Amino acid sequence: MTARSPLILNVYAPALLGDDNRTLAAVHGMEKALPGLRLEWRVTERRRLAALPQRDAWLTEEATRGEFPMVCNNDERYPVMISGRHRSAYVSPGGRPQLQVHAKLPLDAAVITAAADVLEAVAEGARAFWGHATPDGASGNIAEQIAPTLEGPPSPPRGLPALKLFEHIRSPEIPYYLGWLNYWSAAAAQAIGFPDPSRDADLLTRARGTPSGGWVVQLTDAPLDLDNPAHLDALKRAYERFPEIGGRSAP
């Protein structure tokens, strides 16, 4: 894992409404969690960067159309971006449309230290059901738990469990998969049965509650690296502990 390998963040929340302020809350929360960060640039139709002197007003106007366009910091040496996209009811759990907020940050010491704060701020700002922040390398392996093969079902690497497609999960509160840092809203935590003091003692040493009653749960002390046998074992144990995740338990 290199110092500049990206950290991938995704949170899944209810779809945007016309007078929604959640885009601003997510962006402001990310900036607060990383002091000095300013996400005041956008990508034009010509795929060039343009300054946003009235960024908040612009994001508010875009949100009235159900859009969360990408904003970034215009620093090629230290690129940070956040955006959102609409997920239709046809590809979302329970047939309910969703907002997926996606961010990418360099995985350096400062981001590692602030990563839990960033995830909490973005997830709480978006009023997300659940979310995660995971190094890019591990994210690729985790994605293979869901992606079907030409022969049919997924064929996950490293002995990880196969997970259902998002639209086949019965409820939006049930996380699709696990990551390094996991955000579970109060509803998501209830859906998967967390916390159980008798079963989650180890996870609770790396967990904290959020103002809304949710949780940020960290699987490993260092960023998740699936080439590390201890990290891989931690991920497998977490899947065993929470069979609801990925729609694996019987309804």
ABEGO torsion letter per residue (X at the ends): XBAABBBBBBBBBBBBBAABAAAAAAAAAAAAABBGBBBABBBBAAGBBBBBABAAAAAAAAAAAGBBBBBBAGBAABBBBBBBBBBBAAABBGGBBBBBBBBBBBBBAAAAAAAAAAAAAAAAAAGBABBBBBBAAAAAAAAAAABBBAAEBBBBBGGBBBBBBAAABABAABBABBBABBBBBAAAAAAAGOBBAAAAAAAAAABBBBAAGBBBBBABABBBBAABAAAAAAAAAAAAABAABGGABBX
